[in-house]
């Protein structure tokens, strides 16, 4: 690609000696499942996020389920979340045995709309709600005050938000528990699948550790039905190395976002809502938030045609997400229909993620913006 959507090789080139040494240590110690490398990463992660407990697990999806199950969310309970997210945000609720209730998004942040959440809580289906599962989409924290102020359990889907902050507090410690993903495309990334649950509750942390290992406190003695959701030693070793650099990488992403803003503005393409045939709507950092720019997502007219145009010029882009969750075939049983969440549906038609990663060069960004200007001219 002339401008790749993501180039992990640039990050690896700077770290390969450290990473190889860490992997070699795992081979020498033979601690392939959990072990000291995972424990060391858990301690360092908890310290960086300012939480009491950080528990490594096998994936971000498993982290969501573990957090819900540890909080006692299950059959008969309802959980409010967003229709505009990755599938796991809803599927983890179903896997826990609970019922997802959806609320529309805010058109600026793409996160749950507090007023929409309040409407669900006050509506006829709100009586069984036990928890709110806000998604910190694209690297920006959601406002879930309308649920937290009423005493509901808050499970943060922080899969895209390592290092993001709201009012000075970091994602991962804003609710009762949080789930992170270390999928290779994330800001803090493993070399495969891995995840983490964070919490300030000793009780929740103990249950997460129990559930991630088949419900065992003592080997071969199962206190309840858990799952095999442990983190591999190799992933713990890699993440321990990368954790040292994540704050610098997040600041580099913030610099990339600032450059995009300046380039679009200089080109006369930056517009306020709604997007038109002559410009694009730029993403915004909500006051009180520290955005870590997991993705830089514009709203664009003729989005699909624009993406085809960029692809023809060997410029990477991606659509997160083309089909809102209430319109997914696998979730028809939730009983929603097209038109139920107009802001989520509009976002699904308009959003386009542009290349962003810490090592992205300014000349590459200029190439991206110039190509979009050509398309819109």
C-alpha positions as CSV (number, residue, x, y, z in Angstrom):
1,X,0.0,0.0,0.0
2,X,1.1,3.6,-0.7
3,X,-0.4,4.5,2.7
4,X,-1.3,1.5,4.8
5,X,-4.2,1.5,7.3
6,X,-1.8,0.0,9.8
7,X,1.9,-1.0,9.6
8,X,2.9,-3.1,12.6
9,X,6.3,-3.8,11.1
10,X,7.4,-0.2,11.9
11,X,6.7,-0.8,15.6
12,X,8.3,-4.2,15.5
13,X,11.5,-2.9,13.9
14,X,12.1,-0.7,16.9
15,X,11.4,-3.4,19.5
16,X,12.5,-6.7,18.0
17,X,15.5,-7.3,20.2
18,X,13.5,-6.6,23.4
19,X,10.6,-8.8,22.2
20,X,12.8,-11.7,21.2
21,X,14.6,-11.6,24.5
22,X,11.2,-11.7,26.3
23,X,10.0,-14.6,24.3
24,X,13.2,-16.5,24.8
25,X,12.7,-16.1,28.6
26,X,9.3,-17.7,28.3
27,X,10.8,-20.6,26.4
28,X,13.6,-21.0,29.0
29,X,11.2,-20.9,32.0
30,X,8.5,-23.0,30.2
31,X,5.7,-20.9,31.8
32,X,3.5,-21.0,28.7
33,X,0.1,-20.4,30.5
34,X,-0.2,-17.6,33.0
35,X,3.1,-17.7,35.0
36,X,5.4,-14.9,36.1
37,X,5.4,-13.0,32.7
38,X,1.6,-12.6,32.9
39,X,1.7,-11.8,36.6
40,X,4.3,-9.1,36.0
41,X,2.2,-7.6,33.2
42,X,-0.9,-7.6,35.4
43,X,1.0,-5.7,38.2
44,X,2.4,-3.1,35.8
45,X,-0.9,-2.7,34.0
46,X,-2.8,-2.1,37.3
47,X,-0.2,0.5,38.3
48,X,-0.4,2.3,35.0
49,X,-4.2,2.5,35.0
50,X,-4.5,3.3,38.7
51,X,-6.7,0.3,39.5
52,X,-6.5,-2.3,42.3
53,X,-6.6,-5.4,40.0
54,X,-5.8,-6.2,36.4
55,X,-6.4,-9.8,35.4
56,X,-5.1,-11.1,32.1
57,X,-7.2,-13.4,29.9
58,X,-7.4,-14.9,26.5
59,X,-9.2,-12.2,24.5
60,X,-11.2,-9.0,24.8
61,X,-14.4,-10.9,24.1
62,X,-13.6,-13.3,27.0
63,X,-12.8,-10.2,29.2
64,X,-16.3,-8.8,28.6
65,X,-17.9,-12.1,29.5
66,X,-15.7,-12.6,32.6
67,X,-16.5,-9.1,33.8
68,X,-20.3,-9.6,33.4
69,X,-20.3,-13.1,34.9
70,X,-18.1,-12.0,37.8
71,X,-20.6,-9.2,38.5
72,X,-23.4,-11.7,38.7
73,X,-25.1,-10.6,35.5
74,X,-27.1,-13.5,34.1
75,X,-30.6,-14.9,33.2
76,X,-33.4,-12.5,34.0
77,X,-31.1,-9.5,33.9
78,X,-31.0,-6.8,31.2
79,X,-27.9,-4.9,30.2
80,X,-28.0,-1.6,28.2
81,X,-25.4,-1.1,25.5
82,X,-24.9,0.5,22.1
83,X,-26.0,-0.8,18.7
84,X,-22.9,0.8,17.1
85,X,-19.9,-1.4,18.1
86,X,-18.1,-4.6,17.5
87,X,-20.3,-7.7,17.8
88,X,-18.7,-8.8,21.1
89,X,-20.3,-5.9,23.0
90,X,-23.7,-7.6,22.6
91,X,-22.7,-11.2,22.1
92,X,-20.9,-11.2,25.5
93,X,-24.1,-10.2,27.2
94,X,-26.0,-13.0,25.5
95,X,-23.3,-15.4,26.4
96,X,-23.7,-14.4,30.1
97,X,-27.3,-15.3,29.8
98,X,-28.6,-11.8,30.0
99,X,-30.7,-9.7,27.6
100,X,-29.2,-6.8,25.7
101,X,-31.2,-3.6,25.6
102,X,-29.9,-1.1,23.0
103,X,-29.8,2.7,23.2
104,X,-28.9,5.1,20.4
105,X,-25.6,6.9,20.1
106,X,-24.4,10.5,20.3
107,X,-23.6,11.8,16.8
108,X,-20.4,13.6,17.8
109,X,-18.7,11.0,20.0
110,X,-20.3,7.9,18.4
111,X,-20.7,6.6,22.0
112,X,-23.9,5.9,23.9
113,X,-26.2,8.9,24.2
114,X,-26.9,9.6,27.9
115,X,-30.4,10.8,27.1
116,X,-31.1,7.7,25.0
117,X,-29.9,5.5,27.9
118,X,-32.2,7.4,30.3
119,X,-35.1,6.8,27.9
120,X,-34.4,3.0,28.0
121,X,-34.1,2.9,31.8
122,X,-37.4,4.8,32.1
123,X,-39.2,2.8,29.5
124,X,-41.2,-0.4,29.8
125,X,-38.2,-2.7,29.3
126,X,-36.1,-0.9,31.9
127,X,-37.4,-2.7,35.0
128,X,-35.0,-5.7,34.6
129,X,-31.9,-3.6,33.9
130,X,-28.9,-4.6,36.2
131,X,-26.0,-3.1,34.3
132,X,-24.9,-0.6,31.7
133,X,-22.1,-1.6,29.2
134,X,-20.8,1.6,27.6
135,X,-18.3,1.2,24.8
136,X,-15.4,3.7,24.6
137,X,-15.5,3.6,20.8
138,X,-12.5,4.6,18.7
139,X,-10.4,5.6,21.8
140,X,-12.8,8.1,23.5
141,X,-14.5,7.5,26.8
142,X,-18.3,7.3,26.8
143,X,-20.5,9.3,29.2
144,X,-22.5,6.8,31.2
145,X,-23.5,9.1,34.0
146,X,-27.2,8.5,33.5
147,X,-26.7,4.9,34.5
148,X,-24.0,5.3,37.1
149,X,-25.9,8.0,39.0
150,X,-28.8,5.5,39.4
151,X,-26.6,2.9,41.0
152,X,-26.4,0.4,38.1
153,X,-23.4,-1.9,37.7
154,X,-21.1,-0.4,35.0
155,X,-19.0,-2.7,32.8
156,X,-16.8,-0.7,30.6
157,X,-16.0,-2.0,27.1
158,X,-12.6,-0.4,26.9
159,X,-11.3,-2.6,24.1
160,X,-10.3,0.4,22.1
161,X,-9.3,2.8,24.9
162,X,-6.1,1.9,26.7
163,X,-4.9,5.2,28.2
164,X,-8.1,7.2,27.4
165,X,-9.3,9.4,30.2
166,X,-12.5,11.1,31.3
167,X,-12.3,14.0,33.8
168,X,-8.7,12.9,34.6
169,X,-9.6,9.3,35.4
170,X,-8.5,6.5,33.1
171,X,-10.7,4.0,31.3
172,X,-10.6,0.8,33.2
173,X,-11.3,2.4,36.5
174,X,-14.4,4.4,35.7
175,X,-17.0,1.7,36.5
176,X,-17.3,-1.5,38.5
177,X,-15.2,-3.4,36.0
178,X,-13.7,-3.0,32.5
179,X,-12.7,-5.2,29.6
180,X,-9.7,-4.5,27.4
181,X,-8.6,-6.2,24.2
182,X,-5.0,-6.6,23.0
183,X,-5.9,-7.7,19.5
184,X,-2.9,-6.9,17.2
185,X,-4.6,-3.8,15.8
186,X,-5.2,-2.2,19.2
187,X,-3.1,0.7,20.6
188,X,-1.6,-1.7,23.1
189,X,-1.3,-5.0,21.1
190,X,-0.3,-8.6,21.6
191,X,1.0,-11.0,19.0
192,X,-2.4,-12.7,18.8
193,X,-5.5,-12.7,21.0
194,X,-5.3,-11.5,24.6
195,X,-7.4,-9.4,26.9
196,X,-7.7,-8.1,30.5
197,X,-10.3,-7.3,33.1
198,X,-9.7,-4.4,35.5
199,X,-11.6,-3.6,38.7
200,X,-11.2,-1.9,42.1
201,X,-13.3,-4.6,43.7
202,X,-11.4,-7.4,45.5
203,X,-14.5,-9.6,45.2
204,X,-14.9,-9.1,41.5
205,X,-11.2,-9.7,40.9
206,X,-11.3,-13.0,42.8
207,X,-14.3,-14.2,40.8
208,X,-12.6,-13.2,37.5
209,X,-9.5,-15.2,38.4
210,X,-11.8,-18.2,39.3
211,X,-13.9,-18.0,36.2
212,X,-10.9,-17.7,33.8
213,X,-9.6,-21.0,34.9
214,X,-12.5,-23.4,34.9
215,X,-13.9,-22.2,38.2
216,X,-10.8,-23.6,40.1
217,X,-9.2,-22.1,43.2
218,X,-7.4,-25.3,43.9
219,X,-6.3,-27.5,41.0
220,X,-8.9,-30.1,40.0
221,X,-11.4,-28.7,42.5
222,X,-14.1,-26.7,40.7
223,X,-16.2,-24.4,42.8
224,X,-18.4,-23.3,39.8
225,X,-18.6,-23.5,36.1
226,X,-15.9,-21.3,34.6
227,X,-14.1,-21.3,31.3
228,X,-10.6,-21.7,29.8
229,X,-9.9,-18.0,29.4
230,X,-6.2,-17.7,30.5
231,X,-3.5,-15.5,29.0
232,X,-0.5,-17.1,27.4
233,X,2.9,-16.5,28.8
234,X,4.2,-15.3,25.4
235,X,1.4,-12.6,25.3
236,X,2.2,-11.5,28.8
237,X,5.9,-11.1,27.9
238,X,5.2,-9.1,24.7
239,X,2.7,-6.9,26.5
240,X,5.1,-6.2,29.4
241,X,7.5,-4.8,26.8
242,X,5.0,-2.7,24.9
243,X,3.4,-1.4,28.1
244,X,6.5,0.7,28.6
245,X,6.0,2.6,25.4
246,X,2.2,2.9,25.2
247,X,2.0,6.4,26.6
248,X,4.4,7.7,24.0
249,X,2.6,5.9,21.3
250,X,-0.8,7.3,22.4
251,X,0.8,10.8,22.4
252,X,2.1,10.1,18.8
253,X,-1.5,9.1,17.8
254,X,-2.8,12.4,19.2
255,X,-0.2,14.3,17.2
256,X,-1.4,12.4,14.0
257,X,-5.0,13.4,14.8
258,X,-4.0,17.1,15.2
259,X,-2.1,16.9,11.8
260,X,-5.2,15.4,10.1
261,X,-7.3,18.2,11.6
262,X,-4.9,20.9,10.3
263,X,-4.6,19.3,6.8
264,X,-8.3,18.9,6.3
265,X,-8.9,22.5,7.5
266,X,-6.1,23.9,5.2
267,X,-7.7,22.0,2.3
268,X,-11.1,23.5,3.0
269,X,-12.6,20.1,3.6
270,X,-13.5,20.3,7.3
271,X,-17.2,20.7,7.9
272,X,-19.6,20.7,10.8
273,X,-22.6,18.4,10.7
274,X,-24.0,17.3,8.3
275,X,-21.3,16.2,5.8
276,X,-21.8,17.5,2.2
277,X,-20.6,16.8,-1.2
278,X,-17.7,19.3,-0.7
279,X,-16.3,18.2,2.7
280,X,-16.1,15.7,5.5
281,X,-17.0,15.9,9.2
282,X,-14.0,15.4,11.3
283,X,-14.0,13.5,14.6
284,X,-13.9,15.5,17.8
285,X,-12.5,15.1,21.3
286,X,-15.4,15.7,23.7
287,X,-14.6,18.3,26.5
288,X,-13.3,16.5,29.6
289,X,-11.9,13.5,27.6
290,X,-8.4,12.5,26.6
291,X,-8.9,10.7,23.3
292,X,-6.2,8.1,22.4
293,X,-7.3,7.9,18.7
294,X,-7.5,4.1,18.3
295,X,-9.2,5.2,15.0
296,X,-9.5,8.5,13.2
297,X,-13.0,8.3,11.8
298,X,-14.6,10.9,9.5
299,X,-18.1,11.1,8.2
300,X,-18.1,11.2,4.4
301,X,-20.6,11.7,1.6
302,X,-20.7,8.8,-0.8
303,X,-18.6,6.9,1.7
304,X,-18.5,3.6,-0.2
305,X,-17.4,5.3,-3.4
306,X,-14.8,7.3,-1.5
307,X,-13.4,4.1,0.0
308,X,-13.2,2.5,-3.5
309,X,-11.4,5.6,-4.8
310,X,-8.8,5.5,-2.0
311,X,-8.3,1.7,-2.5
312,X,-7.6,2.4,-6.2
313,X,-4.9,4.8,-5.1
314,X,-3.4,2.2,-2.7
315,X,-4.5,4.1,0.4
316,X,-5.9,2.0,3.2
317,X,-9.2,2.7,5.0
318,X,-11.8,0.7,6.9
319,X,-15.4,0.9,7.9
320,X,-16.1,0.4,11.6
321,X,-19.0,-0.6,11.5
322,X,-21.0,-1.1,8.3
323,X,-24.0,-2.9,9.9
324,X,-25.3,-1.8,13.3
325,X,-25.8,-4.6,15.8
326,X,-29.6,-4.4,15.9
327,X,-29.6,-5.3,12.1
328,X,-27.3,-8.2,12.4
329,X,-28.9,-11.5,11.3
330,X,-27.6,-13.3,14.4
331,X,-29.4,-10.8,16.7
332,X,-32.8,-10.7,15.0
333,X,-34.2,-12.3,18.2
334,X,-33.6,-9.1,20.1
335,X,-36.7,-7.7,18.3
336,X,-35.4,-4.5,16.9
337,X,-35.9,-3.2,13.3
338,X,-34.5,-0.7,10.9
339,X,-35.2,2.8,12.0
340,X,-35.1,2.0,15.7
341,X,-31.7,3.7,16.2
342,X,-31.4,6.4,13.5
343,X,-28.0,7.9,14.7
344,X,-26.4,4.5,14.7
345,X,-27.8,3.7,11.3
346,X,-26.6,7.0,9.9
347,X,-23.1,6.5,11.3
348,X,-23.0,3.0,9.7
349,X,-23.7,4.7,6.3
350,X,-21.2,7.5,6.7
351,X,-18.1,6.6,8.8
352,X,-14.7,5.9,7.3
353,X,-11.6,5.2,9.3
354,X,-8.4,6.6,7.8
355,X,-4.8,5.4,8.4
356,X,-3.6,6.1,11.9
357,X,-0.7,4.6,13.9
358,X,2.2,6.2,15.9
359,X,4.7,5.9,13.0
360,X,2.5,7.4,10.3
361,X,4.4,10.1,8.5
362,X,3.1,13.6,7.7
363,X,3.7,13.1,4.0
364,X,1.5,10.0,4.1
365,X,-1.2,12.0,5.8
366,X,-0.9,14.6,3.1
367,X,-1.3,11.9,0.5
368,X,-4.5,10.8,2.2
369,X,-6.1,14.2,2.5
370,X,-5.1,15.2,-1.1
371,X,-6.8,12.0,-2.4
372,X,-10.0,12.8,-0.5
373,X,-9.8,16.4,-1.9
374,X,-9.5,15.0,-5.4
375,X,-12.5,12.8,-4.8
376,X,-14.7,15.6,-3.6
377,X,-13.6,18.1,-6.2
